[in-house]
Amino acid sequence: MRVFEDLERKLTLLKNLCDYADDYGLKIAAQTHTRGPLETIDSITKTCGKVGRKNFGVIFDAANLFIAGRSMELKL
C-alpha cells in the first residue's frame, strides 16, 4: 500500500515537527484515518510509540475506524 511506502520518512518528519513545536510549547496531533498508520487501535498505539514525543497525540475519530471496518477494541 502506497501510504506505508515512506512511513519511516513520515515518522522522522513527525519527530522533527514535534521537536520544533516543543520549543514553542506546542503540541502536534494527527487524526485517525483510513488506509494509513492511524487506521486501527493497534497501529495508532505503535505509531505513537515510534514517534515517541510527549507533545504528539492523536485526534480519535471513531467514524474513520468504523468506515474502515476496524474494531475500536485495544488488544492488550
PDB file with one MODEL, atoms N, CA, C and O in Angstrom:
MODEL        1
ATOM      1  N   MET A   1       0.841  -1.179   0.000  1.00  0.00           N
ATOM      2  CA  MET A   1       0.000   0.000   0.000  1.00  0.00           C
ATOM      3  C   MET A   1       0.889   1.246   0.000  1.00  0.00           C
ATOM      4  O   MET A   1       1.839   1.332   0.777  1.00  0.00           O
ATOM      5  N   ARG A   2       0.588   2.182  -0.846  1.00  0.00           N
ATOM      6  CA  ARG A   2       1.408   3.382  -1.035  1.00  0.00           C
ATOM      7  C   ARG A   2       1.585   4.191   0.250  1.00  0.00           C
ATOM      8  O   ARG A   2       2.642   4.783   0.466  1.00  0.00           O
ATOM      9  N   VAL A   3       0.574   4.219   1.091  1.00  0.00           N
ATOM     10  CA  VAL A   3       0.620   5.013   2.320  1.00  0.00           C
ATOM     11  C   VAL A   3       1.796   4.608   3.206  1.00  0.00           C
ATOM     12  O   VAL A   3       2.398   5.448   3.875  1.00  0.00           O
ATOM     13  N   PHE A   4       2.116   3.322   3.206  1.00  0.00           N
ATOM     14  CA  PHE A   4       3.160   2.818   4.093  1.00  0.00           C
ATOM     15  C   PHE A   4       4.545   2.809   3.448  1.00  0.00           C
ATOM     16  O   PHE A   4       5.529   2.504   4.121  1.00  0.00           O
ATOM     17  N   GLU A   5       4.643   3.138   2.156  1.00  0.00           N
ATOM     18  CA  GLU A   5       5.926   3.076   1.458  1.00  0.00           C
ATOM     19  C   GLU A   5       6.987   3.944   2.114  1.00  0.00           C
ATOM     20  O   GLU A   5       8.129   3.513   2.275  1.00  0.00           O
ATOM     21  N   ASP A   6       6.630   5.135   2.484  1.00  0.00           N
ATOM     22  CA  ASP A   6       7.608   6.049   3.076  1.00  0.00           C
ATOM     23  C   ASP A   6       7.269   6.358   4.533  1.00  0.00           C
ATOM     24  O   ASP A   6       7.431   7.488   4.995  1.00  0.00           O
ATOM     25  N   LEU A   7       6.798   5.342   5.244  1.00  0.00           N
ATOM     26  CA  LEU A   7       6.386   5.522   6.634  1.00  0.00           C
ATOM     27  C   LEU A   7       7.536   6.018   7.504  1.00  0.00           C
ATOM     28  O   LEU A   7       7.341   6.900   8.340  1.00  0.00           O
ATOM     29  N   GLU A   8       8.719   5.466   7.320  1.00  0.00           N
ATOM     30  CA  GLU A   8       9.862   5.885   8.145  1.00  0.00           C
ATOM     31  C   GLU A   8      10.182   7.363   7.925  1.00  0.00           C
ATOM     32  O   GLU A   8      10.517   8.074   8.872  1.00  0.00           O
ATOM     33  N   ARG A   9      10.081   7.821   6.689  1.00  0.00           N
ATOM     34  CA  ARG A   9      10.321   9.237   6.393  1.00  0.00           C
ATOM     35  C   ARG A   9       9.263  10.101   7.074  1.00  0.00           C
ATOM     36  O   ARG A   9       9.574  11.160   7.620  1.00  0.00           O
ATOM     37  N   LYS A  10       8.014   9.643   7.039  1.00  0.00           N
ATOM     38  CA  LYS A  10       6.930  10.393   7.684  1.00  0.00           C
ATOM     39  C   LYS A  10       7.111  10.429   9.197  1.00  0.00           C
ATOM     40  O   LYS A  10       6.844  11.447   9.835  1.00  0.00           O
ATOM     41  N   LEU A  11       7.565   9.320   9.768  1.00  0.00           N
ATOM     42  CA  LEU A  11       7.814   9.291  11.210  1.00  0.00           C
ATOM     43  C   LEU A  11       8.934  10.262  11.580  1.00  0.00           C
ATOM     44  O   LEU A  11       8.850  10.956  12.594  1.00  0.00           O
ATOM     45  N   THR A  12       9.970  10.308  10.764  1.00  0.00           N
ATOM     46  CA  THR A  12      11.073  11.245  11.006  1.00  0.00           C
ATOM     47  C   THR A  12      10.578  12.683  10.930  1.00  0.00           C
ATOM     48  O   THR A  12      10.954  13.517  11.754  1.00  0.00           O
ATOM     49  N   LEU A  13       9.739  12.973   9.946  1.00  0.00           N
ATOM     50  CA  LEU A  13       9.183  14.324   9.823  1.00  0.00           C
ATOM     51  C   LEU A  13       8.325  14.680  11.040  1.00  0.00           C
ATOM     52  O   LEU A  13       8.394  15.801  11.545  1.00  0.00           O
ATOM     53  N   LEU A  14       7.521  13.730  11.504  1.00  0.00           N
ATOM     54  CA  LEU A  14       6.695  13.983  12.690  1.00  0.00           C
ATOM     55  C   LEU A  14       7.560  14.245  13.919  1.00  0.00           C
ATOM     56  O   LEU A  14       7.267  15.142  14.710  1.00  0.00           O
ATOM     57  N   LYS A  15       8.618  13.467  14.077  1.00  0.00           N
ATOM     58  CA  LYS A  15       9.529  13.670  15.208  1.00  0.00           C
ATOM     59  C   LYS A  15      10.150  15.062  15.151  1.00  0.00           C
ATOM     60  O   LYS A  15      10.202  15.772  16.156  1.00  0.00           O
ATOM     61  N   ASN A  16      10.617  15.443  13.967  1.00  0.00           N
ATOM     62  CA  ASN A  16      11.227  16.768  13.807  1.00  0.00           C
ATOM     63  C   ASN A  16      10.213  17.877  14.064  1.00  0.00           C
ATOM     64  O   ASN A  16      10.531  18.878  14.705  1.00  0.00           O
ATOM     65  N   LEU A  17       9.003  17.698  13.568  1.00  0.00           N
ATOM     66  CA  LEU A  17       7.953  18.686  13.785  1.00  0.00           C
ATOM     67  C   LEU A  17       7.628  18.816  15.271  1.00  0.00           C
ATOM     68  O   LEU A  17       7.453  19.922  15.780  1.00  0.00           O
ATOM     69  N   CYS A  18       7.551  17.687  15.955  1.00  0.00           N
ATOM     70  CA  CYS A  18       7.284  17.713  17.397  1.00  0.00           C
ATOM     71  C   CYS A  18       8.408  18.420  18.150  1.00  0.00           C
ATOM     72  O   CYS A  18       8.152  19.202  19.066  1.00  0.00           O
ATOM     73  N   ASP A  19       9.641  18.146  17.767  1.00  0.00           N
ATOM     74  CA  ASP A  19      10.780  18.801  18.425  1.00  0.00           C
ATOM     75  C   ASP A  19      10.731  20.311  18.214  1.00  0.00           C
ATOM     76  O   ASP A  19      10.963  21.081  19.145  1.00  0.00           O
ATOM     77  N   TYR A  20      10.430  20.726  17.001  1.00  0.00           N
ATOM     78  CA  TYR A  20      10.325  22.155  16.694  1.00  0.00           C
ATOM     79  C   TYR A  20       9.174  22.782  17.478  1.00  0.00           C
ATOM     80  O   TYR A  20       9.336  23.843  18.080  1.00  0.00           O
ATOM     81  N   ALA A  21       8.020  22.132  17.472  1.00  0.00           N
ATOM     82  CA  ALA A  21       6.845  22.654  18.174  1.00  0.00           C
ATOM     83  C   ALA A  21       7.089  22.745  19.676  1.00  0.00           C
ATOM     84  O   ALA A  21       6.610  23.667  20.336  1.00  0.00           O
ATOM     85  N   ASP A  22       7.832  21.789  20.204  1.00  0.00           N
ATOM     86  CA  ASP A  22       8.106  21.765  21.640  1.00  0.00           C
ATOM     87  C   ASP A  22       8.880  23.005  22.088  1.00  0.00           C
ATOM     88  O   ASP A  22       8.702  23.486  23.207  1.00  0.00           O
ATOM     89  N   ASP A  23       9.733  23.514  21.210  1.00  0.00           N
ATOM     90  CA  ASP A  23      10.479  24.740  21.531  1.00  0.00           C
ATOM     91  C   ASP A  23       9.544  25.916  21.797  1.00  0.00           C
ATOM     92  O   ASP A  23       9.926  26.885  22.454  1.00  0.00           O
ATOM     93  N   TYR A  24       8.325  25.826  21.288  1.00  0.00           N
ATOM     94  CA  TYR A  24       7.336  26.896  21.445  1.00  0.00           C
ATOM     95  C   TYR A  24       6.181  26.488  22.358  1.00  0.00           C
ATOM     96  O   TYR A  24       5.177  27.194  22.456  1.00  0.00           O
ATOM     97  N   GLY A  25       6.332  25.343  23.025  1.00  0.00           N
ATOM     98  CA  GLY A  25       5.304  24.875  23.940  1.00  0.00           C
ATOM     99  C   GLY A  25       4.049  24.368  23.250  1.00  0.00           C
ATOM    100  O   GLY A  25       2.967  24.376  23.836  1.00  0.00           O
ATOM    101  N   LEU A  26       4.191  23.925  21.999  1.00  0.00           N
ATOM    102  CA  LEU A  26       3.039  23.464  21.221  1.00  0.00           C
ATOM    103  C   LEU A  26       2.974  21.945  21.157  1.00  0.00           C
ATOM    104  O   LEU A  26       3.972  21.253  21.359  1.00  0.00           O
ATOM    105  N   LYS A  27       1.787  21.449  20.876  1.00  0.00           N
ATOM    106  CA  LYS A  27       1.566  20.018  20.693  1.00  0.00           C
ATOM    107  C   LYS A  27       1.161  19.754  19.248  1.00  0.00           C
ATOM    108  O   LYS A  27       0.592  20.619  18.582  1.00  0.00           O
ATOM    109  N   ILE A  28       1.461  18.552  18.775  1.00  0.00           N
ATOM    110  CA  ILE A  28       1.111  18.124  17.422  1.00  0.00           C
ATOM    111  C   ILE A  28       0.141  16.951  17.535  1.00  0.00           C
ATOM    112  O   ILE A  28       0.344  16.036  18.334  1.00  0.00           O
ATOM    113  N   ALA A  29      -0.912  16.991  16.725  1.00  0.00           N
ATOM    114  CA  ALA A  29      -1.889  15.901  16.741  1.00  0.00           C
ATOM    115  C   ALA A  29      -2.186  15.461  15.311  1.00  0.00           C
ATOM    116  O   ALA A  29      -2.259  16.280  14.395  1.00  0.00           O
ATOM    117  N   ALA A  30      -2.353  14.166  15.142  1.00  0.00           N
ATOM    118  CA  ALA A  30      -2.743  13.589  13.854  1.00  0.00           C
ATOM    119  C   ALA A  30      -4.095  12.916  14.046  1.00  0.00           C
ATOM    120  O   ALA A  30      -4.362  12.331  15.096  1.00  0.00           O
ATOM    121  N   GLN A  31      -4.935  12.999  13.042  1.00  0.00           N
ATOM    122  CA  GLN A  31      -6.275  12.420  13.143  1.00  0.00           C
ATOM    123  C   GLN A  31      -6.286  11.000  12.595  1.00  0.00           C
ATOM    124  O   GLN A  31      -5.644  10.704  11.588  1.00  0.00           O
ATOM    125  N   THR A  32      -7.026  10.126  13.273  1.00  0.00           N
ATOM    126  CA  THR A  32      -7.189   8.770  12.756  1.00  0.00           C
ATOM    127  C   THR A  32      -7.822   8.855  11.376  1.00  0.00           C
ATOM    128  O   THR A  32      -8.668   9.709  11.110  1.00  0.00           O
ATOM    129  N   HIS A  33      -7.392   7.949  10.504  1.00  0.00           N
ATOM    130  CA  HIS A  33      -7.909   7.971   9.141  1.00  0.00           C
ATOM    131  C   HIS A  33      -7.777   6.597   8.515  1.00  0.00           C
ATOM    132  O   HIS A  33      -7.000   5.762   8.977  1.00  0.00           O
ATOM    133  N   THR A  34      -8.538   6.372   7.467  1.00  0.00           N
ATOM    134  CA  THR A  34      -8.494   5.086   6.776  1.00  0.00           C
ATOM    135  C   THR A  34      -7.257   4.996   5.891  1.00  0.00           C
ATOM    136  O   THR A  34      -6.709   6.007   5.453  1.00  0.00           O
ATOM    137  N   ARG A  35      -6.834   3.763   5.639  1.00  0.00           N
ATOM    138  CA  ARG A  35      -5.708   3.438   4.759  1.00  0.00           C
ATOM    139  C   ARG A  35      -4.413   4.146   5.146  1.00  0.00           C
ATOM    140  O   ARG A  35      -3.750   4.760   4.310  1.00  0.00           O
ATOM    141  N   GLY A  36      -4.074   4.051   6.406  1.00  0.00           N
ATOM    142  CA  GLY A  36      -2.836   4.665   6.856  1.00  0.00           C
ATOM    143  C   GLY A  36      -2.404   4.117   8.199  1.00  0.00           C
ATOM    144  O   GLY A  36      -3.038   3.207   8.733  1.00  0.00           O
ATOM    145  N   PRO A  37      -1.333   4.661   8.752  1.00  0.00           N
ATOM    146  CA  PRO A  37      -0.800   4.163  10.017  1.00  0.00           C
ATOM    147  C   PRO A  37      -1.654   4.521  11.231  1.00  0.00           C
ATOM    148  O   PRO A  37      -1.327   4.135  12.353  1.00  0.00           O
ATOM    149  N   LEU A  38      -2.736   5.250  11.017  1.00  0.00           N
ATOM    150  CA  LEU A  38      -3.641   5.579  12.122  1.00  0.00           C
ATOM    151  C   LEU A  38      -5.034   5.024  11.834  1.00  0.00           C
ATOM    152  O   LEU A  38      -6.041   5.683  12.094  1.00  0.00           O
ATOM    153  N   GLU A  39      -5.079   3.808  11.297  1.00  0.00           N
ATOM    154  CA  GLU A  39      -6.349   3.204  10.903  1.00  0.00           C
ATOM    155  C   GLU A  39      -6.905   2.256  11.959  1.00  0.00           C
ATOM    156  O   GLU A  39      -8.122   2.110  12.072  1.00  0.00           O
ATOM    157  N   THR A  40      -6.048   1.617  12.725  1.00  0.00           N
ATOM    158  CA  THR A  40      -6.504   0.678  13.750  1.00  0.00           C
ATOM    159  C   THR A  40      -5.970   1.116  15.110  1.00  0.00           C
ATOM    160  O   THR A  40      -5.008   1.880  15.197  1.00  0.00           O
ATOM    161  N   ILE A  41      -6.601   0.627  16.155  1.00  0.00           N
ATOM    162  CA  ILE A  41      -6.134   0.950  17.506  1.00  0.00           C
ATOM    163  C   ILE A  41      -4.690   0.485  17.683  1.00  0.00           C
ATOM    164  O   ILE A  41      -3.864   1.208  18.240  1.00  0.00           O
ATOM    165  N   ASP A  42      -4.392  -0.717  17.208  1.00  0.00           N
ATOM    166  CA  ASP A  42      -3.027  -1.240  17.342  1.00  0.00           C
ATOM    167  C   ASP A  42      -2.016  -0.391  16.571  1.00  0.00           C
ATOM    168  O   ASP A  42      -0.938  -0.092  17.085  1.00  0.00           O
ATOM    169  N   SER A  43      -2.361  -0.001  15.339  1.00  0.00           N
ATOM    170  CA  SER A  43      -1.411   0.797  14.555  1.00  0.00           C
ATOM    171  C   SER A  43      -1.271   2.213  15.125  1.00  0.00           C
ATOM    172  O   SER A  43      -0.208   2.824  15.017  1.00  0.00           O
ATOM    173  N   ILE A  44      -2.338   2.729  15.727  1.00  0.00           N
ATOM    174  CA  ILE A  44      -2.259   4.041  16.386  1.00  0.00           C
ATOM    175  C   ILE A  44      -1.274   3.966  17.549  1.00  0.00           C
ATOM    176  O   ILE A  44      -0.414   4.833  17.706  1.00  0.00           O
ATOM    177  N   THR A  45      -1.410   2.922  18.360  1.00  0.00           N
ATOM    178  CA  THR A  45      -0.525   2.732  19.508  1.00  0.00           C
ATOM    179  C   THR A  45       0.925   2.592  19.057  1.00  0.00           C
ATOM    180  O   THR A  45       1.825   3.192  19.646  1.00  0.00           O
ATOM    181  N   LYS A  46       1.148   1.799  18.011  1.00  0.00           N
ATOM    182  CA  LYS A  46       2.512   1.600  17.502  1.00  0.00           C
ATOM    183  C   LYS A  46       3.085   2.896  16.933  1.00  0.00           C
ATOM    184  O   LYS A  46       4.249   3.219  17.171  1.00  0.00           O
ATOM    185  N   THR A  47       2.273   3.633  16.185  1.00  0.00           N
ATOM    186  CA  THR A  47       2.746   4.885  15.594  1.00  0.00           C
ATOM    187  C   THR A  47       3.118   5.889  16.675  1.00  0.00           C
ATOM    188  O   THR A  47       4.162   6.536  16.589  1.00  0.00           O
ATOM    189  N   CYS A  48       2.280   6.022  17.685  1.00  0.00           N
ATOM    190  CA  CYS A  48       2.591   6.944  18.788  1.00  0.00           C
ATOM    191  C   CYS A  48       3.891   6.534  19.473  1.00  0.00           C
ATOM    192  O   CYS A  48       4.706   7.383  19.832  1.00  0.00           O
ATOM    193  N   GLY A  49       4.078   5.237  19.650  1.00  0.00           N
ATOM    194  CA  GLY A  49       5.318   4.748  20.257  1.00  0.00           C
ATOM    195  C   GLY A  49       6.534   5.046  19.402  1.00  0.00           C
ATOM    196  O   GLY A  49       7.594   5.393  19.921  1.00  0.00           O
ATOM    197  N   LYS A  50       6.383   4.910  18.087  1.00  0.00           N
ATOM    198  CA  LYS A  50       7.506   5.176  17.184  1.00  0.00           C
ATOM    199  C   LYS A  50       7.835   6.660  17.109  1.00  0.00           C
ATOM    200  O   LYS A  50       9.003   7.027  16.980  1.00  0.00           O
ATOM    201  N   VAL A  51       6.823   7.517  17.187  1.00  0.00           N
ATOM    202  CA  VAL A  51       7.088   8.961  17.211  1.00  0.00           C
ATOM    203  C   VAL A  51       7.793   9.296  18.521  1.00  0.00           C
ATOM    204  O   VAL A  51       8.780  10.032  18.530  1.00  0.00           O
ATOM    205  N   GLY A  52       7.289   8.761  19.614  1.00  0.00           N
ATOM    206  CA  GLY A  52       7.975   8.860  20.894  1.00  0.00           C
ATOM    207  C   GLY A  52       8.183  10.265  21.436  1.00  0.00           C
ATOM    208  O   GLY A  52       9.202  10.543  22.068  1.00  0.00           O
ATOM    209  N   ARG A  53       7.243  11.137  21.199  1.00  0.00           N
ATOM    210  CA  ARG A  53       7.354  12.502  21.710  1.00  0.00           C
ATOM    211  C   ARG A  53       6.169  12.786  22.623  1.00  0.00           C
ATOM    212  O   ARG A  53       5.037  12.421  22.307  1.00  0.00           O
ATOM    213  N   LYS A  54       6.426  13.437  23.751  1.00  0.00           N
ATOM    214  CA  LYS A  54       5.356  13.736  24.711  1.00  0.00           C
ATOM    215  C   LYS A  54       4.338  14.717  24.144  1.00  0.00           C
ATOM    216  O   LYS A  54       3.192  14.749  24.591  1.00  0.00           O
ATOM    217  N   ASN A  55       4.743  15.505  23.178  1.00  0.00           N
ATOM    218  CA  ASN A  55       3.830  16.503  22.620  1.00  0.00           C
ATOM    219  C   ASN A  55       3.164  16.021  21.328  1.00  0.00           C
ATOM    220  O   ASN A  55       2.674  16.833  20.543  1.00  0.00           O
ATOM    221  N   PHE A  56       3.147  14.706  21.106  1.00  0.00           N
ATOM    222  CA  PHE A  56       2.449  14.134  19.954  1.00  0.00           C
ATOM    223  C   PHE A  56       1.236  13.359  20.445  1.00  0.00           C
ATOM    224  O   PHE A  56       1.322  12.588  21.400  1.00  0.00           O
ATOM    225  N   GLY A  57       0.117  13.572  19.786  1.00  0.00           N
ATOM    226  CA  GLY A  57      -1.097  12.861  20.154  1.00  0.00           C
ATOM    227  C   GLY A  57      -1.956  12.580  18.941  1.00  0.00           C
ATOM    228  O   GLY A  57      -1.599  12.907  17.810  1.00  0.00           O
ATOM    229  N   VAL A  58      -3.090  11.972  19.201  1.00  0.00           N
ATOM    230  CA  VAL A  58      -3.996  11.562  18.135  1.00  0.00           C
ATOM    231  C   VAL A  58      -5.383  12.134  18.394  1.00  0.00           C
ATOM    232  O   VAL A  58      -5.889  12.095  19.516  1.00  0.00           O
ATOM    233  N   ILE A  59      -5.981  12.660  17.345  1.00  0.00           N
ATOM    234  CA  ILE A  59      -7.382  13.061  17.388  1.00  0.00           C
ATOM    235  C   ILE A  59      -8.166  11.808  17.000  1.00  0.00           C
ATOM    236  O   ILE A  59      -8.146  11.382  15.845  1.00  0.00           O
ATOM    237  N   PHE A  60      -8.843  11.237  17.960  1.00  0.00           N
ATOM    238  CA  PHE A  60      -9.534   9.968  17.729  1.00  0.00           C
ATOM    239  C   PHE A  60     -10.884  10.218  17.074  1.00  0.00           C
ATOM    240  O   PHE A  60     -11.787  10.789  17.687  1.00  0.00           O
ATOM    241  N   ASP A  61     -11.013   9.791  15.835  1.00  0.00           N
ATOM    242  CA  ASP A  61     -12.257   9.922  15.090  1.00  0.00           C
ATOM    243  C   ASP A  61     -12.801   8.514  14.849  1.00  0.00           C
ATOM    244  O   ASP A  61     -12.401   7.835  13.903  1.00  0.00           O
ATOM    245  N   ALA A  62     -13.704   8.095  15.706  1.00  0.00           N
ATOM    246  CA  ALA A  62     -14.240   6.732  15.636  1.00  0.00           C
ATOM    247  C   ALA A  62     -14.917   6.451  14.300  1.00  0.00           C
ATOM    248  O   ALA A  62     -14.947   5.305  13.852  1.00  0.00           O
ATOM    249  N   ALA A  63     -15.455   7.472  13.663  1.00  0.00           N
ATOM    250  CA  ALA A  63     -16.134   7.276  12.378  1.00  0.00           C
ATOM    251  C   ALA A  63     -15.174   6.725  11.328  1.00  0.00           C
ATOM    252  O   ALA A  63     -15.565   5.888  10.515  1.00  0.00           O
ATOM    253  N   ASN A  64     -13.919   7.184  11.335  1.00  0.00           N
ATOM    254  CA  ASN A  64     -12.957   6.671  10.359  1.00  0.00           C
ATOM    255  C   ASN A  64     -12.640   5.201  10.604  1.00  0.00           C
ATOM    256  O   ASN A  64     -12.463   4.447   9.647  1.00  0.00           O
ATOM    257  N   LEU A  65     -12.564   4.778  11.856  1.00  0.00           N
ATOM    258  CA  LEU A  65     -12.346   3.368  12.145  1.00  0.00           C
ATOM    259  C   LEU A  65     -13.565   2.556  11.723  1.00  0.00           C
ATOM    260  O   LEU A  65     -13.426   1.445  11.210  1.00  0.00           O
ATOM    261  N   PHE A  66     -14.746   3.100  11.933  1.00  0.00           N
ATOM    262  CA  PHE A  66     -15.978   2.429  11.528  1.00  0.00           C
ATOM    263  C   PHE A  66     -16.028   2.277  10.008  1.00  0.00           C
ATOM    264  O   PHE A  66     -16.358   1.207   9.498  1.00  0.00           O
ATOM    265  N   ILE A  67     -15.698   3.354   9.287  1.00  0.00           N
ATOM    266  CA  ILE A  67     -15.693   3.320   7.821  1.00  0.00           C
ATOM    267  C   ILE A  67     -14.704   2.273   7.313  1.00  0.00           C
ATOM    268  O   ILE A  67     -14.972   1.579   6.333  1.00  0.00           O
ATOM    269  N   ALA A  68     -13.571   2.168   7.981  1.00  0.00           N
ATOM    270  CA  ALA A  68     -12.547   1.204   7.579  1.00  0.00           C
ATOM    271  C   ALA A  68     -12.912  -0.215   7.993  1.00  0.00           C
ATOM    272  O   ALA A  68     -12.222  -1.169   7.635  1.00  0.00           O
ATOM    273  N   GLY A  69     -14.006  -0.351   8.754  1.00  0.00           N
ATOM    274  CA  GLY A  69     -14.414  -1.677   9.208  1.00  0.00           C
ATOM    275  C   GLY A  69     -13.516  -2.221  10.298  1.00  0.00           C
ATOM    276  O   GLY A  69     -13.355  -3.435  10.429  1.00  0.00           O
ATOM    277  N   ARG A  70     -12.929  -1.329  11.080  1.00  0.00           N
ATOM    278  CA  ARG A  70     -11.986  -1.722  12.124  1.00  0.00           C
ATOM    279  C   ARG A  70     -12.640  -1.723  13.492  1.00  0.00           C
ATOM    280  O   ARG A  70     -13.577  -0.969  13.754  1.00  0.00           O
ATOM    281  N   SER A  71     -12.134  -2.573  14.345  1.00  0.00           N
ATOM    282  CA  SER A  71     -12.590  -2.636  15.723  1.00  0.00           C
ATOM    283  C   SER A  71     -12.005  -1.469  16.501  1.00  0.00           C
ATOM    284  O   SER A  71     -10.901  -1.006  16.212  1.00  0.00           O
ATOM    285  N   MET A  72     -12.744  -1.003  17.479  1.00  0.00           N
ATOM    286  CA  MET A  72     -12.239   0.056  18.348  1.00  0.00           C
ATOM    287  C   MET A  72     -11.725  -0.533  19.652  1.00  0.00           C
ATOM    288  O   MET A  72     -11.560   0.176  20.645  1.00  0.00           O
ATOM    289  N   GLU A  73     -11.476  -1.837  19.640  1.00  0.00           N
ATOM    290  CA  GLU A  73     -11.014  -2.541  20.827  1.00  0.00           C
ATOM    291  C   GLU A  73      -9.492  -2.583  20.857  1.00  0.00           C
ATOM    292  O   GLU A  73      -8.853  -2.914  19.858  1.00  0.00           O
ATOM    293  N   LEU A  74      -8.921  -2.250  21.993  1.00  0.00           N
ATOM    294  CA  LEU A  74      -7.475  -2.308  22.181  1.00  0.00           C
ATOM    295  C   LEU A  74      -7.099  -3.705  22.642  1.00  0.00           C
ATOM    296  O   LEU A  74      -7.638  -4.207  23.628  1.00  0.00           O
ATOM    297  N   LYS A  75      -6.175  -4.330  21.930  1.00  0.00           N
ATOM    298  CA  LYS A  75      -5.708  -5.669  22.295  1.00  0.00           C
ATOM    299  C   LYS A  75      -4.508  -5.533  23.209  1.00  0.00           C
ATOM    300  O   LYS A  75      -3.470  -5.005  22.809  1.00  0.00           O
ATOM    301  N   LEU A  76      -4.649  -6.007  24.434  1.00  0.00           N
ATOM    302  CA  LEU A  76      -3.549  -5.917  25.399  1.00  0.00           C
ATOM    303  C   LEU A  76      -2.772  -7.205  25.461  1.00  0.00           C
ATOM    304  O   LEU A  76      -1.809  -7.309  26.221  1.00  0.00           O
TER     305      LEU A  76
ENDMDL
END
